Amino acid sequence: MSPFRRDRARGNARDHLPDELHAQLVAEGLLMLEERLRGSITYRRYREAGSNEWVRYRRNPIRGAIAVSSRRFLVWVGGGKHIDVPLAHPLRPAVEVRAAGEDGVCFAYTAETFRTDRTGEVEVVLRTPRASRVIEVLTLPSPG
């Protein structure tokens, strides 16, 4: 039995990975999986191309998951991939991983680094009792 077996009786699709994605991560060597997490996403000086809306500051509640395999890390927010970066990719250091209080993990990045049609700063904070372990795993030197 997989140590990453999940009980689907609780939660919803917005806070856990779909079975197909979970299977991909297990095949890659799943190191850590935290699901059914609560948190927030914060946008600062944020704008999407083609939109007249400019967001000076907005924080929204979210539910999500964090997964780390031997190849990549993924942050799932509201039913979709928000961050999906190979550990050895040159853009990996563009996502800052740090503590957010005692039980939170903050993933901070500049929007235009990943999408040229967006500008501004984004912070995703997810709360988990294993926050310090997530941070430790993601701040180790990358493979390769």
Buried (B, 14 or more C-beta within 10 A) or exposed (E): EEEBEBEEEEBEEBBBBEEEBBEBBBEBEBBBBBBBBBBBBBBBEBBBEEEEEEBEEEEEEBBBBBBBBEBBBBBBBBEEEBBBBBBEEEEBEEBEBBBBEEBBBBBBBBBEEBEEEBBBBBBBBBBBEBBEBBBEBBEEEEEE
